[in-house]
Amino acid sequence: IYGSEPAEDFPPSIDELPAQATAGLPELSVALHIYTDDPAKRAVFINGRRYQQGGVLVEGPTVEEITREGAVLNHHGRRFLLPRL
């Protein structure tokens, strides 16, 4: 379903979050997603800006991890997946 990651550890997609969890969060869109076996070479372009793991979006969330499926973001303690195109 999500590669080798245990389903219970994988966060829900941003589309699956309740409205109160995304309140105040602007629309986020992935324009480019780069995933490799080397975490240092992974990158994601969200709303026109390039981020790597650990980066903080201008919009507020932190990029916790870049996976095969997209970017796992954290916004006020809530983790969610921003899926790739």
MARMAR-456667 format. One record per atom (N, C-alpha, C): residue number from 1; residue in three letters; atom name; x negated, y, z negated. Coordinates in nm, 2 decimals, decimal comma. Atoms other than C-alpha are relative to their C-alpha. Example, Ala and Ser with C-alpha at 12.3 -4.5 7.8 and 13.67 -1.06 7.14 Angstrom:
  num  residuo  atomo    east   north      up
    1      ALA      N   -0,09   -0,12    0,00
    1      ALA     CA   -1,23   -0,45   -0,78
    1      ALA      C   -0,09    0,12    0,00
    2      SER      N    0,09   -0,11    0,00
    2      SER     CA   -1,37   -0,11   -0,71
    2      SER      C    0,08    0,11   -0,08
# end
This chain:
  num  residuo  atomo    east   north      up
    1      ILE      N   -0,08   -0,12    0,00
    1      ILE     CA    0,00    0,00    0,00
    1      ILE      C   -0,09    0,13    0,00
    2      TYR      N    0,09   -0,11    0,00
    2      TYR     CA   -0,27    0,25   -0,09
    2      TYR      C   -0,15   -0,05   -0,01
    3      GLY      N    0,14    0,05    0,00
    3      GLY     CA   -0,59    0,06   -0,01
    3      GLY      C   -0,02   -0,09   -0,12
    4      SER      N    0,04    0,08    0,11
    4      SER     CA   -0,77   -0,09   -0,30
    4      SER      C    0,04    0,06   -0,14
    5      GLU      N   -0,03   -0,07    0,13
    5      GLU     CA   -0,64    0,15   -0,57
    5      GLU      C    0,12   -0,06   -0,06
    6      PRO      N   -0,12    0,05    0,07
    6      PRO     CA   -0,40    0,01   -0,83
    6      PRO      C    0,12    0,10    0,01
    7      ALA      N   -0,12   -0,08   -0,02
    7      ALA     CA   -0,05    0,14   -0,77
    7      ALA      C    0,03    0,08   -0,12
    8      GLU      N   -0,04   -0,07    0,12
    8      GLU     CA    0,00    0,24   -1,13
    8      GLU      C   -0,10    0,12   -0,03
    9      ASP      N    0,10   -0,11    0,01
    9      ASP     CA   -0,31    0,47   -1,11
    9      ASP      C    0,01    0,10    0,11
   10      PHE      N   -0,01   -0,09   -0,11
   10      PHE     CA   -0,21    0,63   -0,79
   10      PHE      C    0,11    0,10   -0,02
   11      PRO      N   -0,11   -0,10    0,02
   11      PRO     CA   -0,02    0,96   -0,82
   11      PRO      C    0,10    0,00    0,11
   12      PRO      N   -0,11   -0,02   -0,10
   12      PRO     CA    0,31    1,03   -0,65
   12      PRO      C   -0,04    0,10    0,11
   13      SER      N    0,01   -0,11   -0,11
   13      SER     CA    0,32    1,23   -0,32
   13      SER      C    0,06    0,12   -0,05
   14      ILE      N   -0,06   -0,13    0,04
   14      ILE     CA    0,39    1,60   -0,36
   14      ILE      C    0,15    0,00    0,03
   15      ASP      N   -0,14    0,01   -0,03
   15      ASP     CA    0,72    1,52   -0,19
   15      ASP      C    0,09   -0,08   -0,10
   16      GLU      N   -0,07    0,08    0,10
   16      GLU     CA    0,82    1,28   -0,47
   16      GLU      C    0,01    0,07   -0,13
   17      LEU      N   -0,01   -0,07    0,13
   17      LEU     CA    0,77    1,53   -0,75
   17      LEU      C    0,13    0,08   -0,02
   18      PRO      N   -0,12   -0,07    0,03
   18      PRO     CA    1,07    1,69   -0,92
   18      PRO      C   -0,03    0,15    0,02
   19      ALA      N    0,01   -0,14   -0,04
   19      ALA     CA    1,13    2,06   -0,83
   19      ALA      C   -0,08    0,08   -0,11
   20      GLN      N    0,07   -0,07    0,11
   20      GLN     CA    1,01    2,18   -1,18
   20      GLN      C   -0,15   -0,02    0,00
   21      ALA      N    0,15    0,03    0,00
   21      ALA     CA    0,67    2,02   -1,12
   21      ALA      C   -0,07    0,08    0,10
   22      THR      N    0,06   -0,08   -0,11
   22      THR     CA    0,61    2,22   -0,81
   22      THR      C    0,04    0,15    0,00
   23      ALA      N   -0,04   -0,13    0,02
   23      ALA     CA    0,76    2,54   -0,93
   23      ALA      C   -0,12    0,10    0,00
   24      GLY      N    0,11   -0,10    0,00
   24      GLY     CA    0,53    2,84   -0,85
   24      GLY      C   -0,11   -0,05    0,09
   25      LEU      N    0,11    0,05   -0,09
   25      LEU     CA    0,32    2,63   -0,62
   25      LEU      C    0,04    0,03    0,15
   26      PRO      N   -0,03   -0,03   -0,14
   26      PRO     CA    0,30    2,76   -0,26
   26      PRO      C   -0,01   -0,12    0,08
   27      GLU      N    0,00    0,12   -0,10
   27      GLU     CA    0,34    2,53    0,04
   27      GLU      C   -0,15   -0,03    0,02
   28      LEU      N    0,14    0,05   -0,02
   28      LEU     CA    0,02    2,32    0,08
   28      LEU      C    0,00   -0,09    0,12
   29      SER      N    0,00    0,08   -0,11
   29      SER     CA   -0,07    2,17    0,41
   29      SER      C   -0,15   -0,04    0,04
   30      VAL      N    0,13    0,05   -0,04
   30      VAL     CA   -0,36    1,95    0,52
   30      VAL      C   -0,02    0,02    0,15
   31      ALA      N    0,02   -0,02   -0,14
   31      ALA     CA   -0,51    2,06    0,85
   31      ALA      C   -0,11   -0,11    0,05
   32      LEU      N    0,10    0,10   -0,04
   32      LEU     CA   -0,81    1,82    0,85
   32      LEU      C   -0,04   -0,08   -0,13
   33      HIS      N    0,03    0,08    0,11
   33      HIS     CA   -0,90    1,53    0,63
   33      HIS      C   -0,12   -0,09    0,04
   34      ILE      N    0,12    0,07   -0,03
   34      ILE     CA   -1,25    1,38    0,62
   34      ILE      C   -0,03   -0,10   -0,11
   35      TYR      N    0,03    0,10    0,10
   35      TYR     CA   -1,30    1,05    0,44
   35      TYR      C   -0,11   -0,09    0,04
   36      THR      N    0,11    0,09   -0,03
   36      THR     CA   -1,62    0,85    0,43
   36      THR      C   -0,03   -0,08   -0,13
   37      ASP      N    0,04    0,08    0,12
   37      ASP     CA   -1,77    0,59    0,19
   37      ASP      C   -0,08    0,08   -0,10
   38      ASP      N    0,09   -0,09    0,08
   38      ASP     CA   -2,00    0,87    0,06
   38      ASP      C    0,09    0,11   -0,05
   39      PRO      N   -0,09   -0,11    0,06
   39      PRO     CA   -1,79    1,09   -0,18
   39      PRO      C   -0,06    0,14    0,03
   40      ALA      N    0,05   -0,13   -0,02
   40      ALA     CA   -2,03    1,38   -0,13
   40      ALA      C    0,03    0,05    0,14
   41      LYS      N   -0,03   -0,04   -0,13
   41      LYS     CA   -1,94    1,39    0,24
   41      LYS      C    0,15    0,01    0,03
   42      ARG      N   -0,15   -0,02   -0,02
   42      ARG     CA   -1,56    1,39    0,19
   42      ARG      C    0,04    0,14    0,00
   43      ALA      N   -0,04   -0,14    0,00
   43      ALA     CA   -1,38    1,71    0,27
   43      ALA      C    0,15    0,00    0,04
   44      VAL      N   -0,14   -0,01   -0,04
   44      VAL     CA   -1,02    1,83    0,32
   44      VAL      C    0,02    0,15    0,02
   45      PHE      N   -0,03   -0,14   -0,03
   45      PHE     CA   -0,90    2,15    0,48
   45      PHE      C    0,15    0,02   -0,04
   46      ILE      N   -0,14   -0,03    0,05
   46      ILE     CA   -0,59    2,28    0,29
   46      ILE      C    0,03    0,15    0,02
   47      ASN      N   -0,03   -0,13   -0,03
   47      ASN     CA   -0,42    2,59    0,41
   47      ASN      C   -0,11    0,08    0,06
   48      GLY      N    0,10   -0,07   -0,07
   48      GLY     CA   -0,71    2,68    0,63
   48      GLY      C   -0,14    0,01   -0,07
   49      ARG      N    0,13   -0,01    0,07
   49      ARG     CA   -0,99    2,64    0,37
   49      ARG      C   -0,05   -0,14   -0,03
   50      ARG      N    0,07    0,13    0,02
   50      ARG     CA   -1,24    2,36    0,32
   50      ARG      C   -0,03   -0,02   -0,15
   51      TYR      N    0,02    0,04    0,14
   51      TYR     CA   -1,26    2,18   -0,01
   51      TYR      C   -0,07   -0,13   -0,01
   52      GLN      N    0,05    0,13    0,03
   52      GLN     CA   -1,46    1,90   -0,15
   52      GLN      C    0,05   -0,04   -0,14
   53      GLN      N   -0,05    0,05    0,13
   53      GLN     CA   -1,39    1,68   -0,46
   53      GLN      C   -0,05    0,10   -0,11
   54      GLY      N    0,04   -0,09    0,11
   54      GLY     CA   -1,39    1,90   -0,77
   54      GLY      C    0,03    0,15    0,03
   55      GLY      N   -0,03   -0,14   -0,04
   55      GLY     CA   -1,30    2,22   -0,58
   55      GLY      C    0,13    0,04   -0,05
   56      VAL      N   -0,12   -0,05    0,04
   56      VAL     CA   -1,03    2,45   -0,69
   56      VAL      C    0,06    0,09    0,11
   57      LEU      N   -0,07   -0,07   -0,11
   57      LEU     CA   -0,78    2,57   -0,43
   57      LEU      C    0,03    0,15   -0,04
   58      VAL      N   -0,04   -0,14    0,02
   58      VAL     CA   -0,71    2,94   -0,40
   58      VAL      C    0,14    0,01   -0,07
   59      GLU      N   -0,14    0,01    0,05
   59      GLU     CA   -0,35    2,84   -0,48
   59      GLU      C    0,01   -0,05   -0,14
   60      GLY      N    0,00    0,05    0,14
   60      GLY     CA   -0,45    2,69   -0,82
   60      GLY      C   -0,04   -0,14   -0,02
   61      PRO      N    0,04    0,14    0,03
   61      PRO     CA   -0,47    2,31   -0,80
   61      PRO      C   -0,14   -0,03    0,02
   62      THR      N    0,14    0,05   -0,01
   62      THR     CA   -0,80    2,12   -0,84
   62      THR      C    0,01   -0,12    0,09
   63      VAL      N    0,01    0,12   -0,08
   63      VAL     CA   -0,90    1,86   -0,58
   63      VAL      C   -0,08   -0,10   -0,09
   64      GLU      N    0,07    0,10    0,09
   64      GLU     CA   -0,97    1,56   -0,81
   64      GLU      C   -0,07   -0,10    0,08
   65      GLU      N    0,06    0,11   -0,08
   65      GLU     CA   -1,04    1,31   -0,53
   65      GLU      C    0,05    0,01    0,14
   66      ILE      N   -0,04    0,01   -0,14
   66      ILE     CA   -1,03    1,27   -0,16
   66      ILE      C    0,00   -0,15    0,03
   67      THR      N   -0,02    0,15   -0,03
   67      THR     CA   -0,89    0,92   -0,07
   67      THR      C    0,03   -0,02    0,15
   68      ARG      N   -0,04    0,04   -0,14
   68      ARG     CA   -0,81    0,74    0,25
   68      ARG      C    0,14    0,06    0,04
   69      GLU      N   -0,14   -0,05   -0,02
   69      GLU     CA   -0,45    0,87    0,21
   69      GLU      C    0,01    0,15    0,00
   70      GLY      N   -0,01   -0,14    0,00
   70      GLY     CA   -0,52    1,23    0,15
   70      GLY      C   -0,08    0,06   -0,12
   71      ALA      N    0,07   -0,06    0,11
   71      ALA     CA   -0,62    1,46   -0,14
   71      ALA      C    0,08   -0,02   -0,13
   72      VAL      N   -0,07    0,01    0,13
   72      VAL     CA   -0,53    1,39   -0,51
   72      VAL      C   -0,03    0,13   -0,06
   73      LEU      N    0,02   -0,13    0,06
   73      LEU     CA   -0,47    1,73   -0,66
   73      LEU      C    0,06   -0,01   -0,15
   74      ASN      N   -0,05   -0,01    0,13
   74      ASN     CA   -0,41    1,83   -1,02
   74      ASN      C    0,04    0,15   -0,02
   75      HIS      N   -0,06   -0,14    0,02
   75      HIS     CA   -0,18    2,13   -1,10
   75      HIS      C    0,06    0,00   -0,14
   76      HIS      N   -0,05   -0,01    0,14
   76      HIS     CA   -0,13    2,21   -1,47
   76      HIS      C    0,02   -0,14   -0,06
   77      GLY      N    0,00    0,13    0,06
   77      GLY     CA   -0,21    1,85   -1,57
   77      GLY      C    0,08   -0,10    0,07
   78      ARG      N   -0,08    0,09   -0,08
   78      ARG     CA    0,02    1,69   -1,31
   78      ARG      C   -0,08   -0,04    0,12
   79      ARG      N    0,07    0,05   -0,12
   79      ARG     CA   -0,16    1,47   -1,05
   79      ARG      C    0,10   -0,04    0,11
   80      PHE      N   -0,09    0,04   -0,11
   80      PHE     CA   -0,01    1,43   -0,71
   80      PHE      C   -0,09   -0,01    0,13
   81      LEU      N    0,07    0,02   -0,13
   81      LEU     CA   -0,11    1,32   -0,36
   81      LEU      C    0,05    0,10    0,10
   82      LEU      N   -0,03   -0,09   -0,11
   82      LEU     CA   -0,12    1,58   -0,08
   82      LEU      C   -0,04   -0,09    0,12
   83      PRO      N    0,03    0,10   -0,10
   83      PRO     CA   -0,10    1,33    0,21
   83      PRO      C   -0,07    0,06    0,13
   84      ARG      N    0,06   -0,04   -0,12
   84      ARG     CA   -0,32    1,35    0,52
   84      ARG      C    0,10    0,00    0,11
   85      LEU      N   -0,10   -0,01   -0,12
   85      LEU     CA   -0,16    1,42    0,86
   85      LEU      C    0,03   -0,14    0,05
# end
